[in-house]
């Protein structure tokens, strides 16, 4: 009988934000899988490091940092094959995922490759959006307001149009696109309503008004913007 694959959401980085279910499953794991970026240490593994049993077998999926899709897809093909081997041997596999597995999470690529043949369970995690909002003290939406989630790499014109038509906005994957995004928000005269957050929940966390944001941003950074603050009162 085949084992079961678990896609475990770990939350944004603080190990205390893992769910009880995630903690229990990881602490009993015999096989653990997780991604790394271009041979660097795995952020996902670092979140769960104190919970992973010392004897667990680890499947490392080294995902190249490239705008081309093919190298990353090949890495997920290889990782899926290694996970499938463990499942066929009857072992459950715990796949560690930053944030939530199905919210911009890499686990969805493994799910697409394996869920038609194996039993797969997704364990949701605390998302970066809710964490950033909490750390910034910034409610995102009230009553019938809409929350719009945008990826930072979008073209400038599309970002502008979508922000202009939104009520609350979370812009993810800011990184090297920070200058472009700041320019768009400033042109819409919304800078005073925007907050910049990087590495939310981690010791090196930064929360600033967007106007005071640094010139360069890491990948784990976000901009929150809301036009409806008056409706919270």
Backbone as CSV, one residue per row, in Angstrom:
resi,resn,N_x,N_y,N_z,CA_x,CA_y,CA_z,C_x,C_y,C_z
1,UNK,0.840,-1.198,0.000,0.000,0.000,0.000,0.875,1.247,0.000
2,UNK,0.539,2.197,-0.866,1.334,3.414,-0.995,1.186,4.308,0.224
3,UNK,2.225,5.088,0.479,2.170,6.073,1.541,1.350,7.279,1.123
4,UNK,1.241,8.232,2.021,0.459,9.438,1.799,1.377,10.645,1.763
5,UNK,1.106,11.560,0.849,1.879,12.787,0.728,1.147,13.929,1.424
6,UNK,1.866,14.637,2.290,1.311,15.790,2.989,2.044,17.051,2.530
7,UNK,1.291,18.021,2.058,1.850,19.337,1.766,1.602,20.221,2.975
8,UNK,2.653,20.525,3.726,2.517,21.173,5.024,2.837,22.658,4.931
9,UNK,1.854,23.508,5.176,2.098,24.938,5.253,2.770,25.286,6.572
10,UNK,3.911,25.969,6.494,4.702,26.282,7.686,4.480,27.692,8.207
11,UNK,3.749,28.509,7.452,3.614,29.907,7.847,4.763,30.738,7.308
12,UNK,4.838,32.007,7.712,5.760,32.968,7.085,7.207,32.891,7.551
13,UNK,7.493,32.181,8.624,8.880,32.093,9.058,9.059,31.841,10.537
14,UNK,8.261,32.463,11.372,8.340,32.221,12.810,7.817,30.823,13.097
15,UNK,8.643,29.925,13.656,8.184,28.560,13.919,6.944,28.501,14.796
16,UNK,6.716,29.515,15.636,5.547,29.504,16.509,4.244,29.748,15.742
17,UNK,4.350,30.117,14.477,3.160,30.310,13.651,2.788,29.059,12.863
18,UNK,3.519,27.963,13.067,3.086,26.685,12.506,1.814,26.223,13.223
19,UNK,0.941,25.555,12.509,-0.252,25.025,13.153,0.104,23.798,13.986
20,UNK,-0.779,23.448,14.908,-0.572,22.250,15.717,-0.515,21.005,14.832
21,UNK,-1.348,20.962,13.792,-1.358,19.801,12.905,-0.028,19.689,12.150
22,UNK,0.474,20.810,11.668,1.762,20.795,10.978,2.861,20.289,11.912
23,UNK,2.881,20.796,13.127,3.897,20.396,14.110,3.828,18.893,14.378
24,UNK,2.620,18.364,14.552,2.470,16.938,14.858,2.945,16.071,13.701
25,UNK,2.543,16.415,12.489,2.914,15.603,11.334,4.426,15.632,11.094
26,UNK,5.026,16.797,11.212,6.470,16.890,10.984,7.234,16.121,12.051
27,UNK,6.801,16.233,13.292,7.531,15.593,14.391,7.488,14.071,14.307
28,UNK,6.552,13.521,13.534,6.444,12.069,13.373,6.929,11.594,12.003
29,UNK,7.565,12.474,11.259,7.924,12.168,9.871,9.063,11.166,9.766
30,UNK,8.947,10.272,8.788,10.054,9.384,8.426,10.759,9.888,7.161
31,UNK,9.991,10.568,6.298,10.554,11.144,5.076,10.089,12.595,4.975
32,UNK,11.034,13.498,4.772,10.725,14.927,4.665,11.279,15.446,3.347
33,UNK,10.467,16.183,2.609,10.908,16.785,1.349,10.770,18.299,1.451
34,UNK,11.646,19.017,0.769,11.574,20.475,0.798,12.396,21.057,-0.361
35,UNK,12.056,22.270,-0.784,12.809,22.915,-1.863,13.962,23.758,-1.321
36,UNK,14.985,23.900,-2.133,16.031,24.890,-1.913,16.138,25.725,-3.191
37,UNK,16.721,26.884,-3.085,16.904,27.732,-4.260,18.375,27.782,-4.633
38,UNK,18.691,27.226,-5.788,20.043,27.292,-6.344,21.110,26.831,-5.352
39,UNK,20.818,25.760,-4.634,21.813,25.193,-3.735,21.946,25.885,-2.398
40,UNK,21.177,26.929,-2.163,21.239,27.633,-0.879,20.511,26.821,0.191
41,UNK,20.676,27.247,1.446,19.955,26.583,2.524,18.455,26.762,2.326
42,UNK,17.692,25.770,2.760,16.247,25.802,2.571,15.574,26.631,3.656
43,UNK,14.851,27.669,3.260,14.113,28.481,4.219,13.010,27.642,4.865
44,UNK,12.335,26.822,4.049,11.272,25.973,4.581,11.828,25.044,5.669
45,UNK,12.968,24.418,5.401,13.534,23.512,6.397,13.941,24.259,7.663
46,UNK,14.440,25.476,7.504,14.876,26.236,8.678,13.717,26.538,9.625
47,UNK,12.514,26.713,9.078,11.354,26.983,9.915,11.038,25.771,10.789
48,UNK,11.160,24.590,10.193,10.770,23.350,10.885,11.951,22.603,11.486
49,UNK,13.132,23.188,11.482,14.357,22.471,11.845,14.284,21.816,13.211
50,UNK,13.692,22.479,14.174,13.655,21.932,15.537,12.605,20.839,15.713
51,UNK,11.794,20.617,14.682,10.705,19.641,14.775,11.021,18.370,13.995
52,UNK,11.859,18.467,12.979,12.174,17.316,12.132,12.941,16.262,12.938
53,UNK,12.475,15.016,12.954,13.189,13.959,13.686,14.602,13.756,13.138
54,UNK,15.520,13.455,14.002,16.932,13.324,13.599,17.151,12.190,12.600
55,UNK,16.311,11.175,12.620,16.505,10.049,11.722,15.722,10.119,10.422
56,UNK,15.040,11.216,10.186,14.208,11.316,8.983,15.064,11.371,7.722
57,UNK,14.600,10.689,6.682,15.251,10.767,5.370,14.789,12.045,4.681
58,UNK,15.717,12.787,4.099,15.379,14.093,3.533,15.545,14.097,2.014
59,UNK,14.501,14.529,1.338,14.516,14.704,-0.118,14.661,16.188,-0.398
60,UNK,15.771,16.570,-1.007,16.057,17.980,-1.271,15.799,18.273,-2.745
61,UNK,14.929,19.227,-2.994,14.612,19.630,-4.370,15.287,20.966,-4.660
62,UNK,16.369,20.915,-5.409,17.141,22.121,-5.710,16.542,22.807,-6.935
63,UNK,15.898,23.946,-6.708,15.197,24.656,-7.777,16.061,25.821,-8.263
64,UNK,16.456,25.838,-9.537,17.305,26.916,-10.046,16.577,28.265,-10.020
65,UNK,17.333,29.331,-9.774,16.780,30.681,-9.831,16.894,31.176,-11.270
66,UNK,15.811,31.087,-12.005,15.826,31.443,-13.415,14.442,31.906,-13.841
67,UNK,14.397,32.900,-14.730,13.101,33.349,-15.253,12.532,32.318,-16.226
68,UNK,13.394,31.459,-16.751,12.934,30.390,-17.630,12.241,29.312,-16.792
69,UNK,11.122,28.805,-17.284,10.342,27.831,-16.529,10.932,26.420,-16.588
70,UNK,11.602,26.090,-17.681,12.041,24.711,-17.901,12.961,24.175,-16.805
71,UNK,13.993,24.905,-16.357,14.865,24.346,-15.319,14.117,24.046,-14.015
72,UNK,13.220,24.937,-13.599,12.458,24.698,-12.372,11.517,23.514,-12.538
73,UNK,10.879,23.413,-13.697,9.973,22.292,-13.930,10.722,20.964,-13.911
74,UNK,11.949,20.964,-14.422,12.762,19.754,-14.385,13.097,19.374,-12.939
75,UNK,13.336,20.392,-12.098,13.625,20.126,-10.683,12.407,19.521,-9.991
76,UNK,11.222,20.012,-10.319,10.011,19.447,-9.716,9.727,18.048,-10.264
77,UNK,10.058,17.802,-11.516,9.933,16.443,-12.067,10.806,15.477,-11.265
78,UNK,12.046,15.878,-11.023,12.977,15.026,-10.282,12.501,14.836,-8.845
79,UNK,12.064,15.926,-8.207,11.581,15.820,-6.835,10.352,14.936,-6.732
80,UNK,9.446,15.078,-7.692,8.231,14.263,-7.686,8.575,12.783,-7.841
81,UNK,9.570,12.472,-8.666,9.972,11.080,-8.856,10.551,10.496,-7.566
82,UNK,11.346,11.285,-6.838,11.923,10.803,-5.579,10.839,10.622,-4.516
83,UNK,9.896,11.549,-4.487,8.787,11.421,-3.546,7.951,10.197,-3.887
84,UNK,7.702,9.982,-5.177,6.915,8.827,-5.598,7.584,7.515,-5.180
85,UNK,8.905,7.462,-5.243,9.619,6.250,-4.832,9.386,5.953,-3.353
86,UNK,9.426,7.007,-2.548,9.182,6.829,-1.109,7.741,6.400,-0.847
87,UNK,6.803,6.996,-1.579,5.400,6.635,-1.415,5.164,5.180,-1.826
88,UNK,5.790,4.765,-2.913,5.638,3.387,-3.379,6.201,2.395,-2.364
89,UNK,7.195,2.838,-1.606,7.778,1.976,-0.575,6.908,1.914,0.676
90,UNK,5.794,2.650,0.656,4.864,2.617,1.775,5.082,3.693,2.819
91,UNK,6.009,4.614,2.561,6.291,5.686,3.526,5.452,6.923,3.239
92,UNK,4.942,7.537,4.289,4.341,8.856,4.145,5.464,9.871,3.918
93,UNK,5.159,10.907,3.151,6.147,11.955,2.875,5.583,13.296,3.320
94,UNK,6.362,13.999,4.121,5.993,15.326,4.598,6.736,16.349,3.757
95,UNK,6.010,17.110,2.953,6.634,18.130,2.117,6.459,19.489,2.788
96,UNK,7.564,20.146,3.084,7.560,21.415,3.796,7.367,22.576,2.822
97,UNK,6.436,23.459,3.163,6.099,24.572,2.274,6.067,25.878,3.058
98,UNK,6.785,26.883,2.608,6.695,28.196,3.226,5.279,28.738,3.050
99,UNK,4.784,29.457,4.041,3.456,30.048,3.925,2.371,29.003,3.837
100,UNK,1.547,29.102,2.797,0.461,28.155,2.552,0.731,27.426,1.240
101,UNK,0.560,26.101,1.196,0.923,25.327,0.009,0.213,25.746,-1.274
102,UNK,-1.026,26.231,-1.158,-1.797,26.565,-2.352,-1.921,28.069,-2.589
103,UNK,-1.138,28.861,-1.851,-1.150,30.304,-2.084,0.239,30.726,-2.547
104,UNK,0.423,30.751,-3.861,1.732,31.009,-4.473,2.781,30.022,-3.962
105,UNK,2.360,28.828,-3.595,3.278,27.849,-3.023,3.795,26.865,-4.063
106,UNK,5.061,26.483,-3.916,5.654,25.559,-4.881,5.048,24.162,-4.785
107,UNK,4.373,23.850,-3.675,3.800,22.515,-3.545,2.769,22.238,-4.629
108,UNK,2.150,23.268,-5.170,1.137,23.030,-6.206,1.726,22.314,-7.420
109,UNK,3.017,22.502,-7.675,3.648,21.833,-8.814,3.828,20.336,-8.538
110,UNK,4.093,19.992,-7.294,4.165,18.581,-6.918,2.771,17.963,-6.885
111,UNK,1.813,18.726,-6.395,0.432,18.257,-6.355,-0.055,17.894,-7.762
112,UNK,0.275,18.738,-8.730,-0.145,18.479,-10.109,0.473,17.195,-10.658
113,UNK,1.663,16.869,-10.214,2.363,15.696,-10.721,1.967,14.402,-10.004
114,UNK,1.496,14.500,-8.763,1.337,13.292,-7.951,-0.085,12.997,-7.479
115,UNK,-0.958,13.989,-7.479,-2.266,13.804,-6.842,-3.196,12.855,-7.599
116,UNK,-2.918,12.609,-8.874,-3.789,11.697,-9.625,-3.471,10.229,-9.332
117,UNK,-2.329,9.981,-8.675,-1.914,8.606,-8.419,-1.812,8.276,-6.935
118,UNK,-1.560,9.287,-6.103,-1.334,9.051,-4.683,-2.295,9.866,-3.830
119,UNK,-2.468,9.411,-2.617,-3.296,10.136,-1.656,-2.503,11.355,-1.170
120,UNK,-3.089,12.536,-1.349,-2.398,13.778,-1.002,-3.298,14.608,-0.101
121,UNK,-2.721,15.112,0.979,-3.454,16.015,1.870,-2.683,17.323,2.007
122,UNK,-3.404,18.424,1.858,-2.806,19.744,2.018,-3.168,20.293,3.392
123,UNK,-2.153,20.668,4.147,-2.360,21.253,5.470,-2.097,22.754,5.349
124,UNK,-3.130,23.579,5.409,-2.949,25.017,5.176,-2.080,25.672,6.237
125,UNK,-1.456,26.767,5.850,-0.600,27.502,6.777,-0.957,28.973,6.808
126,UNK,-0.426,29.685,7.786,-0.625,31.130,7.885,0.028,31.793,6.675
127,UNK,-0.700,32.644,5.983,-0.161,33.261,4.773,0.672,34.495,5.079
128,UNK,1.511,34.852,4.139,2.321,36.056,4.279,1.453,37.308,4.319
129,UNK,0.339,37.295,3.591,-0.524,38.479,3.566,-1.111,38.760,4.942
130,UNK,-1.671,37.741,5.578,-2.275,37.967,6.884,-1.210,38.300,7.925
131,UNK,-0.021,37.720,7.776,1.054,38.035,8.706,1.514,39.482,8.545
132,UNK,1.699,39.925,7.308,2.131,41.300,7.070,1.094,42.293,7.584
133,UNK,-0.163,41.999,7.369,-1.219,42.887,7.852,-1.194,42.977,9.368
134,UNK,-1.004,41.830,10.018,-0.954,41.806,11.475,0.245,42.591,12.001
135,UNK,1.404,42.382,11.394,2.613,43.054,11.860,2.573,44.555,11.575
136,UNK,1.877,44.952,10.511,1.759,46.368,10.176,0.612,47.044,10.922
137,UNK,-0.210,46.250,11.634,-1.382,46.818,12.290,-2.335,47.437,11.294
138,UNK,-2.556,46.732,10.190,-3.288,47.296,9.056,-4.387,46.340,8.599
139,UNK,-5.623,46.499,9.086,-6.726,45.668,8.567,-6.833,45.820,7.050
140,UNK,-7.110,44.722,6.394,-7.098,44.739,4.929,-8.453,45.024,4.295
141,UNK,-9.519,44.578,4.911,-10.833,44.759,4.294,-11.916,44.669,5.361
142,UNK,-12.990,45.411,5.148,-14.140,45.389,6.053,-15.420,45.367,5.237
143,UNK,-16.463,44.831,5.861,-17.784,44.778,5.233,-17.702,44.169,3.834
144,UNK,-18.063,44.918,2.806,-18.090,44.372,1.448,-16.897,44.811,0.605
145,UNK,-15.837,45.273,1.258,-14.661,45.694,0.506,-13.968,44.489,-0.130
146,UNK,-13.279,44.754,-1.202,-12.560,43.702,-1.938,-11.063,43.821,-1.674
147,UNK,-10.420,42.673,-1.534,-8.969,42.622,-1.412,-8.391,42.110,-2.722
148,UNK,-7.488,42.870,-3.292,-6.835,42.504,-4.544,-5.394,42.102,-4.260
149,UNK,-4.999,40.931,-4.746,-3.629,40.450,-4.571,-2.918,40.509,-5.916
150,UNK,-1.783,41.195,-5.938,-1.056,41.388,-7.193,0.396,40.946,-7.040
151,UNK,0.958,40.285,-8.051,2.391,39.983,-8.046,3.190,41.173,-8.567
152,UNK,4.270,41.490,-7.888,5.082,42.640,-8.258,5.636,42.634,-9.666
153,UNK,5.946,41.462,-10.266,6.511,41.471,-11.620,5.552,41.921,-12.721
154,UNK,4.268,42.166,-12.398,3.340,42.631,-13.435,3.859,43.901,-14.113
155,UNK,3.523,44.102,-15.390,3.936,45.329,-16.075,3.377,46.574,-15.381
156,UNK,4.086,47.650,-15.506,3.734,48.900,-14.830,2.304,49.338,-15.129
157,UNK,1.907,49.293,-16.399,0.570,49.751,-16.772,-0.516,48.890,-16.141
158,UNK,-0.291,47.579,-16.079,-1.285,46.698,-15.478,-1.367,46.899,-13.967
159,UNK,-0.221,47.062,-13.323,-0.226,47.348,-11.892,-1.029,48.613,-11.602
160,UNK,-0.783,49.637,-12.371,-1.470,50.912,-12.170,-2.977,50.758,-12.315
161,UNK,-3.411,50.081,-13.367,-4.842,49.914,-13.615,-5.512,49.102,-12.513
162,UNK,-4.854,48.051,-12.065,-5.455,47.179,-11.042,-5.462,47.846,-9.670
163,UNK,-4.431,48.596,-9.345,-4.410,49.316,-8.069,-5.455,50.428,-8.070
164,UNK,-5.555,51.119,-9.180,-6.505,52.229,-9.272,-7.946,51.745,-9.086
165,UNK,-8.249,50.549,-9.549,-9.606,50.030,-9.446,-9.869,49.204,-8.207
166,UNK,-8.900,49.151,-7.287,-9.023,48.300,-6.098,-9.352,49.122,-4.856
167,UNK,-9.777,48.430,-3.803,-10.040,49.058,-2.511,-8.916,48.776,-1.515
168,UNK,-8.495,47.512,-1.437,-7.331,47.128,-0.647,-6.444,46.269,-1.528
169,UNK,-5.134,46.468,-1.410,-4.197,45.785,-2.293,-3.048,45.196,-1.485
170,UNK,-2.680,43.966,-1.812,-1.459,43.356,-1.309,-0.591,43.039,-2.521
171,UNK,0.592,43.617,-2.562,1.512,43.387,-3.675,2.636,42.492,-3.181
172,UNK,2.718,41.301,-3.743,3.694,40.300,-3.334,4.874,40.269,-4.296
173,UNK,5.895,39.519,-3.908,7.074,39.336,-4.768,7.664,40.678,-5.170
174,UNK,7.825,41.552,-4.206,8.285,42.919,-4.492,9.735,42.893,-4.976
175,UNK,10.639,42.449,-4.119,12.040,42.268,-4.508,12.585,43.353,-5.412
176,UNK,13.134,42.919,-6.551,13.784,43.847,-7.475,12.812,44.764,-8.206
177,UNK,11.518,44.598,-7.956,10.512,45.439,-8.617,10.079,46.618,-7.740
178,UNK,10.754,46.819,-6.609,10.318,47.834,-5.648,10.243,49.226,-6.263
179,UNK,11.263,49.649,-6.970,11.280,51.003,-7.532,10.103,51.218,-8.483
180,UNK,9.829,50.216,-9.306,8.710,50.313,-10.246,7.388,50.440,-9.505
181,UNK,7.198,49.615,-8.492,5.939,49.620,-7.744,5.754,50.934,-6.992
182,UNK,6.836,51.418,-6.368,6.756,52.698,-5.667,6.381,53.820,-6.631
183,UNK,6.945,53.776,-7.840,6.626,54.795,-8.839,5.164,54.772,-9.241
184,UNK,4.614,53.561,-9.401,3.201,53.418,-9.765,2.307,53.976,-8.662
185,UNK,2.585,53.594,-7.421,1.759,54.033,-6.297,1.866,55.537,-6.094
186,UNK,3.063,56.079,-6.268,3.251,57.519,-6.118,2.491,58.283,-7.198
187,UNK,2.520,57.756,-8.423,1.803,58.417,-9.526,0.302,58.422,-9.293
188,UNK,-0.203,57.439,-8.536,-1.631,57.379,-8.205,-1.955,58.178,-6.941
189,UNK,-0.942,58.831,-6.384,-1.094,59.649,-5.171,-1.612,58.810,-3.999
190,UNK,-1.061,57.605,-3.854,-1.508,56.690,-2.801,-0.378,56.291,-1.844
191,UNK,0.773,56.908,-1.982,1.922,56.516,-1.166,1.634,56.621,0.328
192,UNK,0.894,57.633,0.734,0.614,57.818,2.163,-0.287,56.718,2.730
193,UNK,-0.931,55.948,1.866,-1.810,54.870,2.317,-1.145,53.496,2.225
194,UNK,0.147,53.468,1.899,0.842,52.203,1.655,1.901,51.938,2.729
195,UNK,2.059,50.645,3.057,3.036,50.197,4.044,3.926,49.133,3.408
196,UNK,5.204,49.211,3.719,6.189,48.236,3.234,6.558,47.295,4.375
197,UNK,6.545,45.975,4.095,6.902,44.970,5.099,7.870,43.972,4.470
198,UNK,8.965,43.697,5.163,9.875,42.650,4.691,10.162,41.670,5.823
199,UNK,10.309,40.409,5.430,10.631,39.319,6.354,9.713,39.319,7.582
200,UNK,8.421,39.388,7.330,7.436,39.442,8.411,7.559,38.236,9.331
201,UNK,7.533,38.488,10.621,7.571,37.503,11.711,8.975,37.025,12.042
202,UNK,9.985,37.403,11.268,11.362,36.990,11.533,12.087,38.052,12.362
203,UNK,13.188,37.698,13.004,13.900,38.679,13.828,14.334,39.923,13.062
204,UNK,14.621,39.778,11.762,15.066,40.919,10.954,13.905,41.634,10.257
205,UNK,12.705,41.434,10.741,11.510,42.060,10.161,11.650,43.581,10.072
206,UNK,11.108,44.137,8.981,11.067,45.589,8.776,9.649,45.980,8.399
207,UNK,9.101,46.983,9.083,7.779,47.528,8.752,7.919,49.044,8.680
208,UNK,7.629,49.614,7.511,7.826,51.044,7.303,6.728,51.616,6.416
209,UNK,6.428,52.922,6.559,5.617,53.565,5.527,6.332,53.408,4.188
210,UNK,5.592,53.225,3.135,6.222,53.001,1.836,7.183,54.131,1.475
211,UNK,6.855,55.346,1.870,7.718,56.485,1.562,9.109,56.326,2.161
212,UNK,9.236,55.540,3.236,10.519,55.343,3.909,11.160,53.999,3.592
213,UNK,10.614,53.275,2.641,11.132,51.950,2.302,12.555,52.057,1.756
214,UNK,13.374,51.021,1.944,14.745,51.039,1.417,14.754,51.018,-0.106
215,UNK,15.912,51.280,-0.669,16.022,51.287,-2.130,15.932,49.886,-2.707
216,UNK,16.416,48.902,-1.948,16.384,47.521,-2.412,15.557,46.684,-1.449
217,UNK,14.830,45.716,-1.990,13.961,44.865,-1.170,14.303,43.405,-1.417
218,UNK,14.213,42.554,-0.395,14.412,41.121,-0.591,13.176,40.492,-1.229
219,UNK,13.303,39.258,-1.630,12.168,38.550,-2.218,11.004,38.498,-1.237
220,UNK,11.301,38.256,0.042,10.246,38.159,1.045,9.867,39.547,1.543
221,UNK,9.236,40.289,0.670,8.760,41.632,1.015,7.408,41.858,0.357
222,UNK,6.651,42.785,0.911,5.282,43.016,0.462,4.902,44.470,0.689
223,UNK,4.000,44.954,-0.143,3.435,46.290,0.040,1.928,46.135,0.233
224,UNK,1.420,46.724,1.294,-0.010,46.729,1.586,-0.540,48.143,1.398
225,UNK,-1.691,48.233,0.798,-2.288,49.536,0.507,-3.793,49.422,0.660
226,UNK,-4.397,50.343,1.371,-5.840,50.335,1.488,-6.394,51.736,1.338
227,UNK,-7.524,51.830,0.637,-8.193,53.114,0.448,-9.408,53.251,1.355
228,UNK,-9.704,52.176,2.118,-10.961,52.159,2.853,-10.831,52.219,4.362
229,UNK,-9.756,52.828,4.861,-9.527,52.841,6.309,-10.676,53.467,7.081
230,UNK,-11.359,54.435,6.494,-12.449,55.109,7.209,-13.586,54.174,7.539
231,UNK,-13.728,53.074,6.770,-14.866,52.164,6.981,-14.676,51.286,8.207
232,UNK,-13.446,51.274,8.816,-13.245,50.461,9.996,-13.817,51.124,11.247
233,UNK,-14.111,52.436,11.149,-14.493,53.198,12.335,-16.008,53.103,12.613
